Amino acid sequence: MDGIVEGEWSAFLAGWGVSSSQEAKVLAEMVVAEPERHDWRVVDAALDRLVCSECGGRLSRGPVGCSACALAHGFRYAAIETDRAGVPWGNEHAIRVNVSVVRRPQVTSANELLARRLLLPLLLVGILPGTEAAQRMSALVKRSPPAQRARLIEQAIEEALRREGERSQTGR
């Protein structure tokens, strides 16, 4: 998952001709100051390279209650979000939100984190579950015994993959 962010950051640095860690830090500060001008992956990567003045952790990834990290996290959503070719509208947003949740595990419930983590591969291959499927997975998380939760969500994701494969074979 971090590779999604890191690959885009590397390409961004190369595009700017950045050759030193000091230049990369200055560029990260610039990106964070104007997130609306950059791809969300670049903004996330830039945040990872800056230290929070309040908690001392990576900016936006600090503990619950760190106001500077909460503010930086909110600004990450001002970044540009471009859907990839060949995927349903909204897929990129779903990837972005899931990555955001998984990268900040301390601010969400264990159930939500598990569901987001397990759903991410489905999103990355371009499948965007509909409202009904998402609600079914959410209900599964809430009602399943903890020991069986991960396996049941994996089964629901496998079912969604199977349905998507059948749909693409029939052209519907």
VMD Tcl script that builds the backbone (N, CA, C; Angstrom):
set m [mol new atoms 516]
animate dup $m
set s [atomselect $m all]
$s set {name element resname resid chain x y z} {
  {N N MET 1 A 0.814 -1.183 0.000}
  {CA C MET 1 A 0.000 0.000 0.000}
  {C C MET 1 A 0.862 1.252 0.000}
  {N N ASP 2 A 1.905 1.265 0.783}
  {CA C ASP 2 A 2.776 2.437 0.763}
  {C C ASP 2 A 3.439 2.604 -0.602}
  {N N GLY 3 A 3.553 1.516 -1.356}
  {CA C GLY 3 A 4.124 1.589 -2.694}
  {C C GLY 3 A 3.303 2.476 -3.617}
  {N N ILE 4 A 1.995 2.536 -3.397}
  {CA C ILE 4 A 1.118 3.401 -4.192}
  {C C ILE 4 A 1.588 4.847 -4.057}
  {N N VAL 5 A 1.904 5.222 -2.846}
  {CA C VAL 5 A 2.315 6.587 -2.534}
  {C C VAL 5 A 3.770 6.811 -2.936}
  {N N GLU 6 A 4.624 5.887 -2.580}
  {CA C GLU 6 A 6.059 6.050 -2.826}
  {C C GLU 6 A 6.415 6.093 -4.301}
  {N N GLY 7 A 5.744 5.284 -5.108}
  {CA C GLY 7 A 6.019 5.298 -6.552}
  {C C GLY 7 A 5.715 6.647 -7.177}
  {N N GLU 8 A 4.605 7.233 -6.767}
  {CA C GLU 8 A 4.223 8.544 -7.299}
  {C C GLU 8 A 5.191 9.625 -6.812}
  {N N TRP 9 A 5.650 9.514 -5.560}
  {CA C TRP 9 A 6.601 10.484 -5.017}
  {C C TRP 9 A 7.918 10.428 -5.781}
  {N N SER 10 A 8.391 9.235 -6.054}
  {CA C SER 10 A 9.650 9.081 -6.801}
  {C C SER 10 A 9.555 9.727 -8.173}
  {N N ALA 11 A 8.443 9.494 -8.851}
  {CA C ALA 11 A 8.243 10.097 -10.176}
  {C C ALA 11 A 8.161 11.624 -10.063}
  {N N PHE 12 A 7.519 12.106 -9.023}
  {CA C PHE 12 A 7.382 13.541 -8.794}
  {C C PHE 12 A 8.755 14.176 -8.573}
  {N N LEU 13 A 9.577 13.549 -7.742}
  {CA C LEU 13 A 10.933 14.058 -7.489}
  {C C LEU 13 A 11.753 14.081 -8.779}
  {N N ALA 14 A 11.651 13.016 -9.546}
  {CA C ALA 14 A 12.401 12.943 -10.808}
  {C C ALA 14 A 11.958 14.055 -11.760}
  {N N GLY 15 A 10.669 14.316 -11.789}
  {CA C GLY 15 A 10.148 15.380 -12.641}
  {C C GLY 15 A 10.661 16.756 -12.256}
  {N N TRP 16 A 10.950 16.941 -11.005}
  {CA C TRP 16 A 11.487 18.219 -10.517}
  {C C TRP 16 A 13.008 18.239 -10.505}
  {N N GLY 17 A 13.632 17.117 -10.837}
  {CA C GLY 17 A 15.089 17.056 -10.844}
  {C C GLY 17 A 15.698 17.127 -9.455}
  {N N VAL 18 A 14.988 16.643 -8.469}
  {CA C VAL 18 A 15.460 16.693 -7.079}
  {C C VAL 18 A 16.535 15.639 -6.877}
  {N N SER 19 A 17.658 16.065 -6.284}
  {CA C SER 19 A 18.766 15.133 -6.112}
  {C C SER 19 A 19.237 15.006 -4.669}
  {N N SER 20 A 18.738 15.833 -3.770}
  {CA C SER 20 A 19.193 15.730 -2.375}
  {C C SER 20 A 17.999 15.628 -1.432}
  {N N SER 21 A 18.280 15.119 -0.254}
  {CA C SER 21 A 17.209 14.994 0.748}
  {C C SER 21 A 16.724 16.372 1.198}
  {N N GLN 22 A 17.609 17.357 1.218}
  {CA C GLN 22 A 17.198 18.717 1.600}
  {C C GLN 22 A 16.235 19.296 0.558}
  {N N GLU 23 A 16.544 19.090 -0.725}
  {CA C GLU 23 A 15.640 19.553 -1.782}
  {C C GLU 23 A 14.291 18.844 -1.677}
  {N N ALA 24 A 14.319 17.545 -1.374}
  {CA C ALA 24 A 13.086 16.765 -1.251}
  {C C ALA 24 A 12.239 17.286 -0.088}
  {N N LYS 25 A 12.883 17.675 1.003}
  {CA C LYS 25 A 12.154 18.212 2.154}
  {C C LYS 25 A 11.497 19.550 1.804}
  {N N VAL 26 A 12.225 20.404 1.119}
  {CA C VAL 26 A 11.677 21.698 0.702}
  {C C VAL 26 A 10.491 21.480 -0.245}
  {N N LEU 27 A 10.636 20.534 -1.153}
  {CA C LEU 27 A 9.550 20.230 -2.078}
  {C C LEU 27 A 8.340 19.673 -1.322}
  {N N ALA 28 A 8.584 18.820 -0.335}
  {CA C ALA 28 A 7.487 18.281 0.479}
  {C C ALA 28 A 6.749 19.411 1.188}
  {N N GLU 29 A 7.477 20.369 1.724}
  {CA C GLU 29 A 6.847 21.520 2.393}
  {C C GLU 29 A 5.990 22.316 1.418}
  {N N MET 30 A 6.497 22.479 0.184}
  {CA C MET 30 A 5.742 23.204 -0.830}
  {C C MET 30 A 4.450 22.462 -1.173}
  {N N VAL 31 A 4.542 21.166 -1.354}
  {CA C VAL 31 A 3.371 20.355 -1.698}
  {C C VAL 31 A 2.316 20.444 -0.605}
  {N N VAL 32 A 2.729 20.331 0.647}
  {CA C VAL 32 A 1.790 20.372 1.764}
  {C C VAL 32 A 1.156 21.761 1.896}
  {N N ALA 33 A 1.883 22.788 1.491}
  {CA C ALA 33 A 1.345 24.152 1.561}
  {C C ALA 33 A 0.298 24.407 0.485}
  {N N GLU 34 A 0.323 23.625 -0.585}
  {CA C GLU 34 A -0.639 23.802 -1.666}
  {C C GLU 34 A -1.141 22.442 -2.186}
  {N N PRO 35 A -1.816 21.681 -1.329}
  {CA C PRO 35 A -2.226 20.327 -1.719}
  {C C PRO 35 A -3.172 20.294 -2.916}
  {N N GLU 36 A -3.936 21.346 -3.116}
  {CA C GLU 36 A -4.907 21.377 -4.214}
  {C C GLU 36 A -4.246 21.381 -5.591}
  {N N ARG 37 A -2.938 21.539 -5.645}
  {CA C ARG 37 A -2.215 21.568 -6.926}
  {C C ARG 37 A -1.539 20.237 -7.258}
  {N N HIS 38 A -1.700 19.245 -6.375}
  {CA C HIS 38 A -0.949 17.995 -6.543}
  {C C HIS 38 A -1.849 16.779 -6.388}
  {N N ASP 39 A -1.412 15.686 -6.988}
  {CA C ASP 39 A -2.096 14.407 -6.850}
  {C C ASP 39 A -2.093 13.967 -5.386}
  {N N TRP 40 A -3.146 13.290 -4.981}
  {CA C TRP 40 A -3.272 12.880 -3.585}
  {C C TRP 40 A -2.116 11.991 -3.125}
  {N N ARG 41 A -1.562 11.187 -4.018}
  {CA C ARG 41 A -0.448 10.314 -3.638}
  {C C ARG 41 A 0.797 11.143 -3.313}
  {N N VAL 42 A 1.009 12.195 -4.081}
  {CA C VAL 42 A 2.147 13.087 -3.848}
  {C C VAL 42 A 1.964 13.820 -2.522}
  {N N VAL 43 A 0.752 14.258 -2.250}
  {CA C VAL 43 A 0.474 14.946 -0.981}
  {C C VAL 43 A 0.696 13.989 0.188}
  {N N ASP 44 A 0.189 12.779 0.086}
  {CA C ASP 44 A 0.397 11.807 1.160}
  {C C ASP 44 A 1.886 11.547 1.390}
  {N N ALA 45 A 2.636 11.398 0.302}
  {CA C ALA 45 A 4.077 11.153 0.417}
  {C C ALA 45 A 4.785 12.354 1.046}
  {N N ALA 46 A 4.375 13.545 0.664}
  {CA C ALA 46 A 4.987 14.747 1.239}
  {C C ALA 46 A 4.717 14.817 2.736}
  {N N LEU 47 A 3.496 14.508 3.144}
  {CA C LEU 47 A 3.161 14.497 4.576}
  {C C LEU 47 A 4.047 13.511 5.339}
  {N N ASP 48 A 4.316 12.366 4.723}
  {CA C ASP 48 A 5.171 11.350 5.359}
  {C C ASP 48 A 6.583 11.848 5.619}
  {N N ARG 49 A 7.018 12.830 4.869}
  {CA C ARG 49 A 8.395 13.321 4.973}
  {C C ARG 49 A 8.556 14.509 5.910}
  {N N LEU 50 A 7.452 14.963 6.470}
  {CA C LEU 50 A 7.506 16.114 7.370}
  {C C LEU 50 A 7.172 15.688 8.787}
  {N N VAL 51 A 7.790 16.370 9.741}
  {CA C VAL 51 A 7.599 16.051 11.155}
  {C C VAL 51 A 6.582 17.014 11.751}
  {N N CYS 52 A 5.663 16.466 12.502}
  {CA C CYS 52 A 4.638 17.279 13.155}
  {C C CYS 52 A 5.269 18.091 14.281}
  {N N SER 53 A 4.976 19.376 14.299}
  {CA C SER 53 A 5.530 20.264 15.329}
  {C C SER 53 A 4.896 20.009 16.698}
  {N N GLU 54 A 3.745 19.360 16.716}
  {CA C GLU 54 A 3.041 19.116 17.968}
  {C C GLU 54 A 3.401 17.774 18.606}
  {N N CYS 55 A 3.359 16.698 17.822}
  {CA C CYS 55 A 3.577 15.366 18.411}
  {C C CYS 55 A 4.934 14.759 18.059}
  {N N GLY 56 A 5.608 15.306 17.058}
  {CA C GLY 56 A 6.922 14.801 16.664}
  {C C GLY 56 A 6.881 13.606 15.738}
  {N N GLY 57 A 5.687 13.136 15.380}
  {CA C GLY 57 A 5.551 12.009 14.455}
  {C C GLY 57 A 5.474 12.494 13.025}
  {N N ARG 58 A 5.216 11.561 12.120}
  {CA C ARG 58 A 5.017 11.953 10.724}
  {C C ARG 58 A 3.746 12.788 10.637}
  {N N LEU 59 A 3.834 13.899 9.949}
  {CA C LEU 59 A 2.720 14.833 9.846}
  {C C LEU 59 A 1.479 14.135 9.289}
  {N N SER 60 A 0.379 14.276 9.982}
  {CA C SER 60 A -0.947 13.715 9.671}
  {C C SER 60 A -1.140 12.304 10.210}
  {N N ARG 61 A -0.111 11.687 10.747}
  {CA C ARG 61 A -0.231 10.312 11.231}
  {C C ARG 61 A -0.121 10.220 12.746}
  {N N GLY 62 A -0.173 11.353 13.412}
  {CA C GLY 62 A 0.006 11.373 14.855}
  {C C GLY 62 A -1.149 10.753 15.626}
  {N N PRO 63 A -1.027 10.761 16.927}
  {CA C PRO 63 A -2.051 10.131 17.773}
  {C C PRO 63 A -3.363 10.909 17.765}
  {N N VAL 64 A -4.406 10.225 18.167}
  {CA C VAL 64 A -5.697 10.888 18.348}
  {C C VAL 64 A -5.468 12.036 19.323}
  {N N GLY 65 A -5.992 13.188 19.004}
  {CA C GLY 65 A -5.813 14.346 19.879}
  {C C GLY 65 A -4.731 15.302 19.420}
  {N N CYS 66 A -3.912 14.905 18.449}
  {CA C CYS 66 A -2.891 15.816 17.928}
  {C C CYS 66 A -3.578 16.724 16.912}
  {N N SER 67 A -3.778 17.968 17.289}
  {CA C SER 67 A -4.529 18.879 16.427}
  {C C SER 67 A -3.791 19.200 15.130}
  {N N ALA 68 A -2.470 19.293 15.173}
  {CA C ALA 68 A -1.701 19.588 13.955}
  {C C ALA 68 A -1.823 18.436 12.953}
  {N N CYS 69 A -1.770 17.205 13.434}
  {CA C CYS 69 A -1.920 16.049 12.536}
  {C C CYS 69 A -3.343 15.965 11.999}
  {N N ALA 70 A -4.323 16.243 12.829}
  {CA C ALA 70 A -5.717 16.224 12.379}
  {C C ALA 70 A -5.943 17.267 11.284}
  {N N LEU 71 A -5.371 18.443 11.459}
  {CA C LEU 71 A -5.505 19.504 10.459}
  {C C LEU 71 A -4.825 19.095 9.146}
  {N N ALA 72 A -3.611 18.565 9.237}
  {CA C ALA 72 A -2.892 18.121 8.038}
  {C C ALA 72 A -3.650 16.997 7.341}
  {N N HIS 73 A -4.209 16.098 8.120}
  {CA C HIS 73 A -4.992 15.004 7.546}
  {C C HIS 73 A -6.186 15.559 6.767}
  {N N GLY 74 A -6.856 16.533 7.307}
  {CA C GLY 74 A -7.988 17.144 6.622}
  {C C GLY 74 A -7.588 17.806 5.322}
  {N N PHE 75 A -6.454 18.470 5.314}
  {CA C PHE 75 A -5.993 19.158 4.102}
  {C C PHE 75 A -5.598 18.190 2.994}
  {N N ARG 76 A -5.266 16.946 3.354}
  {CA C ARG 76 A -4.887 15.970 2.323}
  {C C ARG 76 A -6.031 15.777 1.331}
  {N N TYR 77 A -7.263 15.997 1.766}
  {CA C TYR 77 A -8.407 15.785 0.878}
  {C C TYR 77 A -8.642 16.935 -0.089}
  {N N ALA 78 A -7.822 17.963 -0.029}
  {CA C ALA 78 A -7.876 19.042 -1.019}
  {C C ALA 78 A -7.096 18.662 -2.273}
  {N N ALA 79 A -6.320 17.600 -2.195}
  {CA C ALA 79 A -5.473 17.181 -3.313}
  {C C ALA 79 A -6.301 16.707 -4.504}
  {N N ILE 80 A -5.660 16.653 -5.647}
  {CA C ILE 80 A -6.285 16.224 -6.894}
  {C C ILE 80 A -6.499 14.715 -6.866}
  {N N GLU 81 A -7.634 14.332 -7.346}
  {CA C GLU 81 A -8.006 12.913 -7.380}
  {C C GLU 81 A -8.485 12.597 -8.791}
  {N N THR 82 A -7.686 11.888 -9.549}
  {CA C THR 82 A -8.018 11.573 -10.932}
  {C C THR 82 A -8.290 10.082 -11.058}
  {N N ASP 83 A -9.487 9.743 -11.531}
  {CA C ASP 83 A -9.797 8.324 -11.735}
  {C C ASP 83 A -8.909 7.751 -12.829}
  {N N ARG 84 A -8.485 6.529 -12.619}
  {CA C ARG 84 A -7.673 5.835 -13.611}
  {C C ARG 84 A -8.556 5.393 -14.771}
  {N N ALA 85 A -7.961 5.258 -15.929}
  {CA C ALA 85 A -8.697 4.781 -17.105}
  {C C ALA 85 A -9.159 3.346 -16.865}
  {N N GLY 86 A -10.375 3.058 -17.302}
  {CA C GLY 86 A -10.872 1.689 -17.236}
  {C C GLY 86 A -11.441 1.264 -15.902}
  {N N VAL 87 A -11.558 2.172 -14.962}
  {CA C VAL 87 A -12.162 1.828 -13.671}
  {C C VAL 87 A -13.411 2.688 -13.476}
  {N N PRO 88 A -14.335 2.216 -12.665}
  {CA C PRO 88 A -15.553 3.005 -12.460}
  {C C PRO 88 A -15.263 4.341 -11.800}
  {N N TRP 89 A -16.098 5.330 -12.139}
  {CA C TRP 89 A -15.994 6.632 -11.486}
  {C C TRP 89 A -16.114 6.412 -9.985}
  {N N GLY 90 A -15.246 7.062 -9.233}
  {CA C GLY 90 A -15.260 6.944 -7.786}
  {C C GLY 90 A -14.278 5.925 -7.233}
  {N N ASN 91 A -13.719 5.096 -8.111}
  {CA C ASN 91 A -12.762 4.084 -7.653}
  {C C ASN 91 A -11.542 4.729 -7.008}
  {N N GLU 92 A -11.052 5.783 -7.627}
  {CA C GLU 92 A -9.860 6.450 -7.090}
  {C C GLU 92 A -10.148 7.042 -5.714}
  {N N HIS 93 A -11.339 7.592 -5.544}
  {CA C HIS 93 A -11.700 8.147 -4.238}
  {C C HIS 93 A -11.749 7.032 -3.189}
  {N N ALA 94 A -12.304 5.907 -3.573}
  {CA C ALA 94 A -12.371 4.774 -2.643}
  {C C ALA 94 A -10.972 4.302 -2.255}
  {N N ILE 95 A -10.064 4.246 -3.222}
  {CA C ILE 95 A -8.676 3.866 -2.920}
  {C C ILE 95 A -8.074 4.874 -1.951}
  {N N ARG 96 A -8.237 6.123 -2.258}
  {CA C ARG 96 A -7.671 7.200 -1.433}
  {C C ARG 96 A -8.160 7.127 0.003}
  {N N VAL 97 A -9.466 6.956 0.184}
  {CA C VAL 97 A -10.029 6.891 1.531}
  {C C VAL 97 A -9.526 5.656 2.261}
  {N N ASN 98 A -9.509 4.509 1.582}
  {CA C ASN 98 A -9.036 3.288 2.223}
  {C C ASN 98 A -7.564 3.387 2.610}
  {N N VAL 99 A -6.746 3.942 1.729}
  {CA C VAL 99 A -5.326 4.132 2.038}
  {C C VAL 99 A -5.184 5.055 3.251}
  {N N SER 100 A -5.951 6.117 3.268}
  {CA C SER 100 A -5.902 7.073 4.375}
  {C C SER 100 A -6.238 6.399 5.702}
  {N N VAL 101 A -7.278 5.586 5.697}
  {CA C VAL 101 A -7.698 4.900 6.924}
  {C C VAL 101 A -6.638 3.900 7.370}
  {N N VAL 102 A -6.141 3.111 6.425}
  {CA C VAL 102 A -5.165 2.074 6.772}
  {C C VAL 102 A -3.841 2.682 7.247}
  {N N ARG 103 A -3.477 3.840 6.724}
  {CA C ARG 103 A -2.223 4.483 7.117}
  {C C ARG 103 A -2.335 5.220 8.456}
  {N N ARG 104 A -3.559 5.369 8.981}
  {CA C ARG 104 A -3.776 6.043 10.277}
  {C C ARG 104 A -4.606 5.131 11.175}
  {N N PRO 105 A -4.103 3.950 11.485}
  {CA C PRO 105 A -4.911 2.957 12.199}
  {C C PRO 105 A -5.365 3.392 13.591}
  {N N GLN 106 A -4.648 4.311 14.196}
  {CA C GLN 106 A -4.965 4.711 15.561}
  {C C GLN 106 A -6.232 5.552 15.670}
  {N N VAL 107 A -6.774 5.992 14.557}
  {CA C VAL 107 A -7.945 6.871 14.623}
  {C C VAL 107 A -9.228 6.187 14.159}
  {N N THR 108 A -9.206 4.877 14.014}
  {CA C THR 108 A -10.409 4.161 13.582}
  {C C THR 108 A -10.579 2.875 14.364}
  {N N SER 109 A -11.735 2.311 14.296}
  {CA C SER 109 A -12.002 1.068 15.024}
  {C C SER 109 A -11.285 -0.097 14.342}
  {N N ALA 110 A -11.037 -1.128 15.112}
  {CA C ALA 110 A -10.384 -2.323 14.567}
  {C C ALA 110 A -11.234 -2.936 13.460}
  {N N ASN 111 A -12.548 -2.928 13.617}
  {CA C ASN 111 A -13.441 -3.484 12.595}
  {C C ASN 111 A -13.347 -2.708 11.288}
  {N N GLU 112 A -13.396 -1.396 11.381}
  {CA C GLU 112 A -13.312 -0.552 10.190}
  {C C GLU 112 A -11.958 -0.734 9.513}
  {N N LEU 113 A -10.912 -0.781 10.304}
  {CA C LEU 113 A -9.567 -0.956 9.767}
  {C C LEU 113 A -9.446 -2.283 9.014}
  {N N LEU 114 A -9.969 -3.334 9.595}
  {CA C LEU 114 A -9.923 -4.650 8.956}
  {C C LEU 114 A -10.664 -4.627 7.621}
  {N N ALA 115 A -11.859 -4.079 7.620}
  {CA C ALA 115 A -12.648 -4.028 6.386}
  {C C ALA 115 A -11.934 -3.210 5.314}
  {N N ARG 116 A -11.402 -2.064 5.688}
  {CA C ARG 116 A -10.701 -1.205 4.709}
  {C C ARG 116 A -9.455 -1.893 4.168}
  {N N ARG 117 A -8.710 -2.546 5.047}
  {CA C ARG 117 A -7.483 -3.226 4.623}
  {C C ARG 117 A -7.786 -4.361 3.654}
  {N N LEU 118 A -8.829 -5.110 3.947}
  {CA C LEU 118 A -9.159 -6.245 3.095}
  {C C LEU 118 A -9.826 -5.815 1.782}
  {N N LEU 119 A -10.484 -4.688 1.784}
  {CA C LEU 119 A -11.147 -4.191 0.580}
  {C C LEU 119 A -10.174 -3.535 -0.400}
  {N N LEU 120 A -9.069 -3.048 0.091}
  {CA C LEU 120 A -8.122 -2.309 -0.748}
  {C C LEU 120 A -7.667 -3.071 -1.999}
  {N N PRO 121 A -7.304 -4.347 -1.915}
  {CA C PRO 121 A -6.886 -5.046 -3.147}
  {C C PRO 121 A -7.984 -5.080 -4.212}
  {N N LEU 122 A -9.228 -5.200 -3.794}
  {CA C LEU 122 A -10.347 -5.202 -4.725}
  {C C LEU 122 A -10.412 -3.865 -5.469}
  {N N LEU 123 A -10.243 -2.798 -4.732}
  {CA C LEU 123 A -10.266 -1.466 -5.323}
  {C C LEU 123 A -9.086 -1.253 -6.273}
  {N N LEU 124 A -7.933 -1.752 -5.888}
  {CA C LEU 124 A -6.727 -1.554 -6.694}
  {C C LEU 124 A -6.812 -2.220 -8.063}
  {N N VAL 125 A -7.593 -3.293 -8.171}
  {CA C VAL 125 A -7.754 -3.938 -9.477}
  {C C VAL 125 A -8.917 -3.323 -10.252}
  {N N GLY 126 A -9.521 -2.261 -9.712}
  {CA C GLY 126 A -10.534 -1.520 -10.448}
  {C C GLY 126 A -11.961 -1.898 -10.169}
  {N N ILE 127 A -12.192 -2.689 -9.129}
  {CA C ILE 127 A -13.561 -3.075 -8.788}
  {C C ILE 127 A -14.049 -2.173 -7.664}
  {N N LEU 128 A -15.179 -1.564 -7.904}
  {CA C LEU 128 A -15.780 -0.689 -6.907}
  {C C LEU 128 A -17.112 -1.293 -6.490}
  {N N PRO 129 A -17.155 -1.875 -5.295}
  {CA C PRO 129 A -18.418 -2.481 -4.857}
  {C C PRO 129 A -19.526 -1.432 -4.800}
  {N N GLY 130 A -20.713 -1.843 -5.180}
  {CA C GLY 130 A -21.865 -0.956 -5.105}
  {C C GLY 130 A -22.302 -0.754 -3.659}
  {N N THR 131 A -23.289 0.088 -3.483}
  {CA C THR 131 A -23.790 0.398 -2.142}
  {C C THR 131 A -24.249 -0.866 -1.425}
  {N N GLU 132 A -24.980 -1.715 -2.121}
  {CA C GLU 132 A -25.490 -2.941 -1.502}
  {C C GLU 132 A -24.353 -3.839 -1.004}
  {N N ALA 133 A -23.349 -4.024 -1.840}
  {CA C ALA 133 A -22.206 -4.868 -1.461}
  {C C ALA 133 A -21.443 -4.250 -0.291}
  {N N ALA 134 A -21.253 -2.938 -0.313}
  {CA C ALA 134 A -20.540 -2.261 0.778}
  {C C ALA 134 A -21.324 -2.384 2.079}
  {N N GLN 135 A -22.636 -2.234 2.014}
  {CA C GLN 135 A -23.465 -2.372 3.215}
  {C C GLN 135 A -23.436 -3.804 3.737}
  {N N ARG 136 A -23.425 -4.766 2.821}
  {CA C ARG 136 A -23.357 -6.175 3.227}
  {C C ARG 136 A -22.040 -6.457 3.960}
  {N N MET 137 A -20.935 -5.922 3.422}
  {CA C MET 137 A -19.636 -6.126 4.081}
  {C C MET 137 A -19.597 -5.433 5.435}
  {N N SER 138 A -20.176 -4.254 5.522}
  {CA C SER 138 A -20.213 -3.528 6.793}
  {C C SER 138 A -21.002 -4.312 7.839}
  {N N ALA 139 A -22.146 -4.843 7.424}
  {CA C ALA 139 A -22.969 -5.636 8.350}
  {C C ALA 139 A -22.219 -6.891 8.779}
  {N N LEU 140 A -21.497 -7.479 7.853}
  {CA C LEU 140 A -20.708 -8.670 8.155}
  {C C LEU 140 A -19.676 -8.375 9.231}
  {N N VAL 141 A -19.010 -7.248 9.108}
  {CA C VAL 141 A -18.004 -6.844 10.098}
  {C C VAL 141 A -18.651 -6.682 11.471}
  {N N LYS 142 A -19.795 -6.030 11.503}
  {CA C LYS 142 A -20.440 -5.720 12.776}
  {C C LYS 142 A -21.019 -6.937 13.478}
  {N N ARG 143 A -21.522 -7.904 12.718}
  {CA C ARG 143 A -22.206 -9.026 13.367}
  {C C ARG 143 A -21.360 -10.288 13.518}
  {N N SER 144 A -20.204 -10.322 12.898}
  {CA C SER 144 A -19.377 -11.530 12.936}
  {C C SER 144 A -18.582 -11.634 14.225}
  {N N PRO 145 A -18.413 -12.854 14.714}
  {CA C PRO 145 A -17.532 -13.047 15.869}
  {C C PRO 145 A -16.105 -12.650 15.484}
  {N N PRO 146 A -15.379 -11.987 16.380}
  {CA C PRO 146 A -14.030 -11.507 16.045}
  {C C PRO 146 A -13.110 -12.558 15.426}
  {N N ALA 147 A -13.178 -13.783 15.906}
  {CA C ALA 147 A -12.282 -14.826 15.401}
  {C C ALA 147 A -12.578 -15.185 13.949}
  {N N GLN 148 A -13.801 -14.933 13.480}
  {CA C GLN 148 A -14.182 -15.302 12.118}
  {C C GLN 148 A -14.268 -14.108 11.178}
  {N N ARG 149 A -14.143 -12.924 11.714}
  {CA C ARG 149 A -14.384 -11.693 10.964}
  {C C ARG 149 A -13.538 -11.589 9.694}
  {N N ALA 150 A -12.238 -11.761 9.805}
  {CA C ALA 150 A -11.358 -11.602 8.641}
  {C C ALA 150 A -11.720 -12.599 7.548}
  {N N ARG 151 A -11.940 -13.845 7.922}
  {CA C ARG 151 A -12.250 -14.864 6.910}
  {C C ARG 151 A -13.572 -14.565 6.212}
  {N N LEU 152 A -14.576 -14.121 6.952}
  {CA C LEU 152 A -15.873 -13.814 6.355}
  {C C LEU 152 A -15.779 -12.627 5.388}
  {N N ILE 153 A -14.996 -11.631 5.746}
  {CA C ILE 153 A -14.809 -10.490 4.842}
  {C C ILE 153 A -14.050 -10.937 3.602}
  {N N GLU 154 A -13.028 -11.772 3.781}
  {CA C GLU 154 A -12.291 -12.295 2.628}
  {C C GLU 154 A -13.222 -13.060 1.698}
  {N N GLN 155 A -14.138 -13.844 2.273}
  {CA C GLN 155 A -15.094 -14.587 1.445}
  {C C GLN 155 A -16.012 -13.628 0.676}
  {N N ALA 156 A -16.451 -12.567 1.327}
  {CA C ALA 156 A -17.309 -11.581 0.656}
  {C C ALA 156 A -16.551 -10.915 -0.492}
  {N N ILE 157 A -15.276 -10.639 -0.295}
  {CA C ILE 157 A -14.465 -10.025 -1.349}
  {C C ILE 157 A -14.254 -11.015 -2.493}
  {N N GLU 158 A -13.992 -12.272 -2.160}
  {CA C GLU 158 A -13.849 -13.298 -3.202}
  {C C GLU 158 A -15.135 -13.426 -4.007}
  {N N GLU 159 A -16.273 -13.339 -3.329}
  {CA C GLU 159 A -17.570 -13.395 -4.019}
  {C C GLU 159 A -17.722 -12.202 -4.967}
  {N N ALA 160 A -17.320 -11.034 -4.516}
  {CA C ALA 160 A -17.394 -9.846 -5.369}
  {C C ALA 160 A -16.481 -10.008 -6.590}
  {N N LEU 161 A -15.297 -10.564 -6.398}
  {CA C LEU 161 A -14.388 -10.811 -7.521}
  {C C LEU 161 A -14.993 -11.807 -8.504}
  {N N ARG 162 A -15.606 -12.854 -7.976}
  {CA C ARG 162 A -16.231 -13.860 -8.824}
  {C C ARG 162 A -17.368 -13.235 -9.653}
  {N N ARG 163 A -18.214 -12.437 -8.987}
  {CA C ARG 163 A -19.318 -11.774 -9.692}
  {C C ARG 163 A -18.793 -10.828 -10.773}
  {N N GLU 164 A -17.727 -10.114 -10.454}
  {CA C GLU 164 A -17.143 -9.179 -11.427}
  {C C GLU 164 A -16.596 -9.944 -12.625}
  {N N GLY 165 A -15.952 -11.083 -12.368}
  {CA C GLY 165 A -15.435 -11.911 -13.455}
  {C C GLY 165 A -16.545 -12.434 -14.340}
  {N N GLU 166 A -17.646 -12.877 -13.738}
  {CA C GLU 166 A -18.780 -13.352 -14.497}
  {C C GLU 166 A -19.399 -12.230 -15.312}
  {N N ARG 167 A -19.489 -11.044 -14.710}
  {CA C ARG 167 A -20.060 -9.893 -15.394}
  {C C ARG 167 A -19.218 -9.496 -16.606}
  {N N SER 168 A -17.894 -9.520 -16.461}
  {CA C SER 168 A -17.035 -9.123 -17.577}
  {C C SER 168 A -17.044 -10.190 -18.689}
  {N N GLN 169 A -17.262 -11.461 -18.332}
  {CA C GLN 169 A -17.334 -12.508 -19.348}
  {C C GLN 169 A -18.613 -12.418 -20.160}
  {N N THR 170 A -19.702 -12.001 -19.515}
  {CA C THR 170 A -20.979 -11.898 -20.216}
  {C C THR 170 A -21.172 -10.525 -20.849}
  {N N GLY 171 A -20.286 -9.586 -20.524}
  {CA C GLY 171 A -20.355 -8.252 -21.108}
  {C C GLY 171 A -21.407 -7.355 -20.479}
  {N N ARG 172 A -21.865 -7.700 -19.277}
  {CA C ARG 172 A -22.870 -6.858 -18.595}
  {C C ARG 172 A -22.255 -6.016 -17.549}
}
mol reanalyze $m
mol bondsrecalc $m
mol representation Tube
mol addrep $m
